[in-house]
């Protein structure tokens, strides 16, 4: 049977009761029809995964009591995704699939041709949490605030390659399997503008890459690129 998994932002240890949020209590009691003593698995991104038991507290309140650790915390790839926000449902899809594919951070960036002027960070965080719960990963990716691409590049950490999807760039090469610390940049619908390309050309960490012979939609490019970066290296 598939385990119900919940992300909780509190430390986890044997016997240390965790108060379920109102939404979690509703989900467990009303949607999933779980009751006193039923198991649920908890994770917080730091203490591994724990099997807990449900303890009702009345009036829709539940306490979750961890009993045993079923998975220890394990190292994960440190892979960032930089992307220009798209329409709401499409942006949600990018966040969901990037979470499933193991990214450690999602950095929305505004570019010359970005259509969406803002992002709802709380909504995207909720999408990432739900995806992490369902795909059985032990962490939830960090959702950064929307920033101009120029500002993100100005603060770029040395030593982290930034693979930029620049399909029509003469210098673009097939996307390689990435080192453990890397980032992927996917542009907006319509591609990067001249000012974006000039910014990218000045950053030493940028590696222009191609994702194949066809021009992909932005959301497709993000999914394909993340999968390619994490494929086993041939040498």
N, C-alpha and C positions, 0 to 999 in steps of 0.2 A: 504494500500500500504506500502511496506517495505520502511523504511526511509534510505536514504543515510547517512552514518555516517563517519566522518573523525576525526582522531586524529590530534591535533595541539599542538605544544610545546610552546604555549603562553597563558597568562592569558585570561580568558573569563569573560566578563561582558556586560551588556546591552549597545549596541551602540558602543562598542570598536571593530573597524574593524580589521579583521585578514587577512593578505595577504596569499592567497593560494599558495602552492608550485607549481612549474612548472608541476610536475607529477599530483598533485591534480587538477590543472586547466585543464590539458589534459583529465583526467578521467571524470571530470564533464561535460566539453563542448563537447568532441569528443566521448568518450565511452558511457556516459549516456545521452547525448543530452540535458543537462540542460542549461537553459538560464537565463537572467536577471529576478530577482524576485522569482525564484524557491527556495524552501526550502532545506536546508541541515542541518544535526545535527552535532554538534561539541562537543568534549570532550578533556580534557587535563590531566586527572588523578587527578585533584585537585578541580576543580570548578563545578563539576557535568556535566550534558549534556544540551546543549543549542540549540534551533532552530534558525538558521540564514538564511539570504537571500543572494542570489548571486548578486553581483554588478560587471559587466564587466568593465575592465580598458583598454581594447584594446591590440592587439598583444598577444593574449593568456594569458593575465593576468586577474585574478579575485580577488576581495575582498569579504570576507564573513563577514556579519554584524550580530552579535548576537542580537536577539530581546527579547527572554524570556527563562528562565530556565525551562526545562521540567522534569529534574530529579536532585535532589540534590546529592552531593557526599555522599556516604554511606560507613561505615566500611566494609572491606573485610578480609577474612582469610589471615593470614601471613604464607603461605605454600610454602616451597622451594622444587625444584626438582634438585637433583644432578644426572648427567647422563654422561656416557662415550660417546663421539661423535661416530656416526655411519657413514654410507655412506651418501652423501649429502642429497638426497631426504628423506631418513629415518630420519635423524636429523631434517630436516624441518618439517616432520610429528610430531615428538615428541614435537617440539616447538609449532606448531599449536594447537595440542590437549591439551597440558599442559596449554596454554593460555585460551582455551575454558573452561578448568576445573578449572580455577581460581587461578593458582599459582601466587605468588607475585614475585618470583625470579627463574631464571634458571641458574644453575651453572654447566657448562661443566667441567669435571675432566678427567685428563689422568690417566689411571690405568696400571697395569702390562700387560694387554692384549688388551689395546685400539688399534684399527686399524687406526683410523684417527689421524694424527699428529697435525692438526690445525682446527680452525673453523673460518668462516667468520662472525664476530660479526655484521657487518652492514646488511648482508643478513638475519641473524637470527632475528635481530631487526625489519626488514621490514616484515618478516613472522609473528612475534608477533603482530605488529601493525595491519596488515590486519586481523588477526584472532580476535583481540579485537574489531575492527570496525564491523565485521560481527556477532559476538556473543553477542553484546550489553553490554559488560562489560564497566565499566567506567575508567579502568586503563589498562596500558600496563606493563607486567612483566619486571623487570630488567634482562638484559642479562649480566652475569658476564664474564670476560675473561677466557679462558681456563687455568686451573692451575693443577698441580699435586695433586692427592688425598691427599698425605702426607701433602702438604702445607695447603690445605683447612681444614684438620682435626686438624692441629697444631693451627689454628686460630679459632677453633670452639667456637661459643658463648655459655657460660654456660646457662643452663635452656632450651635449645632447643633440644628436642629429635630427634635423627637421626635414622629413621627406614630404615634398610639396607636389601635389598632383598638377603638373603643368604639361598637359597632353601635347600641346602644339609647340612646346619649347624645343629648339634644336638640340639642346643639351640633355633632354630628358632620356633616362635609361629605364629599363624594366625595374620595377620595385623589388629590391632584394629582401631576403629574410633579415630582420633587424637585430641589432644588439639589444641587450636587456633594457637599456634606458634609451628610449627613442620617442619620436612624435610624428604624427601624420597630419598634414594640412590638406583639407578639402575645401575648394572654393565654392562660391554661390552658383545659383542657376545663371547661366550666361558666362561663367568663368571669371578669372581674375582680370581686372582692368590694367591699363598701362602703369598707373601709379603703384598698384599692388606688386606688379612684376618688378618694377624698379626697386621697391623696398626689399623684395625677396632676393634680388640679385646682389644686394650689398651685404647680406648676412652670410658669413662663412659657413655656418652650420647647415644652410639650406642645400638640399640635394633634390634637383628637379627629377621627377619620376613619371613614368607612364604606367597606366593600369591595363594596357592591352590595346588591341587594334580599333576598338570602338569608343565613342564618346559616351560616357555613362552619366545618368542622372546623379545629382549630388549625393542623394541618400544611398544609391547603389554603390557609388565610388567609395563612400566611407566604409561600407560593409566589406566590399571586395578588398580594399586596401588594408584594413585591419587583419583580415584573414591571411593575406599574402605576407604581411610583415611577420606573422607568427608561425609561418610554415617551417618545418624542419630544414635547417641549412644542409646543403649537400657537401659542404666542406668547410 
